[in-house]
């Protein structure tokens, strides 16, 4: 599915059957090194729960806001002084993950921070407009935190589902058609979460028990999401629009879609890649000094 989506978004490549390897992406012409084949905005994105505890990130694009040293200290591990010194040198050089030079606050009194005014304004056109405690009060922020904790204990794809549902509710409150938005959000893979779980875990002896746990998690998630929607944009929705956004079958399809098309942007780990790339430069510099 991902390969086919990439082929549709690019004029330079197409899907072809590769002998012994299945479907793959092949170039339609000679492509120079460094040429961008596909570039698009993610339909859904989130910061992993463990990452939230370690890295302060932009509430819009999830770019790291603090530096390497801060991330290491926040992990609770006592770093080696030599490592801290090396990380500080990397930050001074502007190494990857050295943090943003400026941090932009939300326009309202709100814990969310952004990497730029542009990112803040974009987020306020989407889900953050419905989740900002400076606008709707701290209750909506607390409700979203409870939903995130539930997702960490069950499946973090539910956070993606929540952000999608909140964004749909927000767009509906601005006059968009709820059925069109729901179809667009679930267009990639309209398969219920239970069926995806059966497919992924079909070899497990207790598969039905596992499926039931996922169903129970979805039911509890729906109650938590209803609280978030009601506190954020519920006053702008009719009862039929609210029910449509919180429809269990649709939420289950979104969860199944996110779970099966489980693609994450893998960013270089600053404690490994950046150090390895600069280690030889550091040694040469120290010897020269």
C-alpha positions in Angstrom: 0.0 0.0 0.0 2.8 2.4 0.9 4.7 1.6 -2.3 1.6 2.1 -4.5 0.8 5.4 -2.7 4.4 6.6 -3.4 4.2 5.7 -7.0 0.9 7.6 -7.4 2.5 10.7 -5.9 5.6 10.6 -8.1 6.2 11.1 -11.8 9.6 9.4 -11.6 8.7 6.0 -10.4 6.2 3.2 -10.7 5.3 -0.2 -9.1 6.7 -3.3 -10.7 6.8 -6.9 -9.7 10.4 -7.9 -8.8 11.1 -11.5 -9.3 11.3 -13.3 -5.9 10.7 -10.1 -4.0 7.2 -9.0 -4.7 6.0 -5.5 -5.5 8.7 -2.8 -5.5 9.3 0.8 -6.6 11.3 1.3 -9.7 12.6 4.4 -11.5 11.0 5.3 -14.8 14.1 7.3 -15.9 17.7 7.9 -14.9 17.6 9.6 -11.5 20.4 11.6 -10.1 21.7 11.1 -6.6 20.0 13.4 -4.2 16.9 13.9 -6.4 13.6 13.9 -4.4 11.2 11.3 -5.7 8.2 11.9 -3.4 7.4 14.7 -1.0 4.1 15.0 0.7 2.5 16.1 4.0 1.7 13.3 6.4 -2.0 12.6 6.8 -1.5 11.8 10.5 1.5 12.3 12.8 2.3 12.0 16.5 5.1 12.0 19.0 5.7 8.6 20.6 4.8 8.4 24.3 8.3 7.5 25.3 9.7 10.3 23.2 7.3 12.8 24.9 9.0 12.0 28.2 12.5 12.7 26.9 12.2 15.3 24.1 10.4 18.6 24.1 9.0 18.8 20.6 7.1 21.2 18.4 3.3 20.6 18.9 2.9 21.1 15.1 5.7 19.3 13.3 7.3 17.5 16.2 10.8 18.9 15.6 13.0 18.7 18.6 13.1 22.0 20.5 15.7 21.3 23.2 19.3 20.2 22.7 21.1 16.8 23.1 22.3 17.5 26.6 18.8 18.4 27.8 17.4 15.2 26.3 20.0 13.0 28.0 19.5 14.7 31.4 15.7 14.3 31.1 16.1 10.6 30.6 17.0 10.2 34.2 20.4 8.7 33.4 23.5 10.4 34.8 25.5 11.1 31.7 29.3 10.8 31.6 30.9 14.3 31.8 33.0 13.5 28.7 29.8 12.7 26.8 28.1 15.9 27.9 31.1 17.9 26.8 31.1 16.2 23.4 27.4 16.8 23.0 27.8 20.4 23.9 30.4 20.8 21.2 28.1 19.2 18.7 25.3 21.6 19.7 27.6 24.6 19.2 28.4 23.4 15.7 24.7 23.1 14.9 24.7 19.3 14.6 21.5 17.4 13.9 19.1 17.5 16.9 20.9 20.4 18.5 17.5 22.0 19.1 15.7 25.1 17.8 17.2 28.5 18.1 13.8 30.1 18.8 10.8 28.6 20.6 7.3 30.1 19.8 4.6 30.0 22.4 0.9 29.4 21.6 -1.1 32.7 21.2 -3.2 31.7 24.3 -1.9 30.7 27.7 -1.1 27.1 26.8 1.7 24.5 27.5 2.1 23.8 23.8 5.2 25.3 22.1 6.2 25.5 18.5 9.4 25.7 16.4 8.1 28.7 14.4 5.1 31.1 14.1 4.2 29.3 10.8 4.0 25.9 12.5 1.9 27.4 15.3 -0.5 29.0 12.8 -0.8 25.7 10.9 -1.5 23.8 14.1 -4.2 26.3 15.0 -5.9 25.5 11.7 -6.1 21.8 12.7 -6.4 19.8 15.9 -4.7 22.3 18.3 -7.5 24.7 17.8 -9.8 22.2 19.5 -7.3 21.1 22.2 -5.8 24.4 23.3 -6.4 24.9 27.1 -5.9 28.6 26.7 -9.1 28.7 24.6 -11.2 25.9 26.0 -9.9 25.6 29.5 -7.5 23.1 31.2 -10.2 20.4 31.2 -9.7 19.6 27.5 -5.9 19.4 27.9 -6.3 17.0 30.9 -8.8 14.9 28.9 -6.4 14.5 26.1 -3.6 13.5 28.5 -5.9 10.8 29.9 -6.5 9.5 26.4 -2.8 9.4 25.7 -2.1 7.5 28.9 -4.8 4.9 27.8 -3.2 4.7 24.4 0.3 4.1 25.9 -1.2 1.1 27.9 -3.1 -0.4 24.9 -2.0 0.9 21.5 -0.6 4.3 20.5 -2.3 4.2 17.2 -5.3 5.4 19.1 -3.6 8.8 19.5 -3.4 9.1 15.7 -7.1 8.2 15.6 -8.0 10.8 18.2 -6.1 13.6 16.4 -7.8 12.6 13.1 -11.2 12.6 14.7 -10.7 15.9 16.4 -9.5 17.4 13.2 -12.6 16.1 11.4 -14.8 17.5 14.1 -13.1 20.9 13.8 -13.5 21.0 10.0 -17.2 20.0 10.4 -17.7 22.9 12.9 -16.4 25.1 10.1 -19.0 23.9 7.6 -17.4 20.9 5.9 -19.4 17.8 5.2 -18.8 15.1 7.9 -19.4 12.1 5.6 -16.9 13.4 3.0 -14.3 14.0 5.6 -14.8 10.6 7.2 -14.5 8.8 3.8 -11.3 10.8 3.0 -9.7 9.9 6.3 -10.4 6.2 6.0 -9.8 5.9 2.3 -6.5 4.1 2.4 -7.6 0.8 4.0 -11.2 0.5 5.1 -10.8 -2.6 7.3 -11.9 -2.9 10.9 -9.3 -3.0 13.6 -10.4 -6.4 14.8 -9.7 -7.9 11.3 -6.3 -6.3 11.2 -5.5 -7.7 14.6 -6.6 -11.2 13.4 -4.4 -10.9 10.4 -1.3 -9.7 12.4 -1.7 -12.3 15.2 -3.3 -15.2 13.3 -0.6 -17.7 14.6 -1.3 -16.9 18.3 -3.2 -19.6 20.2 -5.2 -17.0 22.2 -6.0 -14.8 19.2 -9.7 -14.2 20.1 -8.6 -13.1 23.6 -6.2 -10.6 22.1 -8.9 -9.3 19.7 -11.3 -8.9 22.6 -8.7 -6.8 24.5 -8.4 -4.5 21.4 -12.2 -4.2 21.2 -12.4 -3.3 24.9 -9.5 -0.8 24.4 -11.4 0.8 21.5 -14.6 1.1 23.5 -12.8 2.8 26.4 -11.0 5.0 23.9 -14.3 6.1 22.4 -15.5 7.3 25.8 -12.3 9.3 26.4 -12.5 10.8 22.9 -16.1 11.8 23.4 -14.9 13.8 26.4 -12.2 15.5 24.4 -14.5 16.3 21.5 -17.3 17.7 23.8 -14.8 19.9 25.7 -13.1 21.1 22.5 -15.7 21.6 19.7 -18.8 19.9 21.0 -20.7 23.2 21.4 -20.2 23.8 17.7 -21.6 20.4 16.5 -25.1 19.2 16.2 -26.0 15.9 17.9 -25.9 14.1 14.6 -22.5 15.5 13.6 -21.1 14.5 17.1 -22.5 11.0 16.7 -21.0 10.7 13.2 -17.5 11.8 14.5 -17.7 9.3 17.4 -19.1 6.4 15.3 -17.4 3.3 16.6 -17.1 1.5 13.2 -15.4 4.5 11.7 -13.0 4.8 14.6 -12.3 1.1 14.3 -11.5 1.5 10.6 -9.1 4.4 11.4 -7.4 2.3 14.1 -7.0 -0.7 11.7 -5.6 1.6 9.0 -3.1 3.2 11.3 -2.1 -0.2 12.8 -1.5 -1.9 9.4 0.1 1.0 7.6 2.4 1.4 10.5 5.0 3.7 8.9 7.1 5.9 11.1 9.6 8.6 10.1 12.9 7.3 11.6 15.1 10.2 12.6 18.8 9.7 13.2 19.5 9.1 16.9 21.7 12.0 18.0 23.5 9.9 20.6 24.8 7.6 17.9 24.8 9.0 14.4 25.9 12.6 15.2 28.6 11.3 17.4 29.9 8.8 14.9 29.9 11.4 12.1 31.9 13.9 14.2 34.1 11.6 16.3 36.9 11.6 13.8 36.8 15.4 13.5 36.9 15.8 17.2 40.0 13.5 17.5 41.8 15.4 14.7 40.9 18.7 16.4 42.1 17.5 19.8 45.4 16.2 18.4 46.0 19.5 16.5 45.4 21.5 19.7 
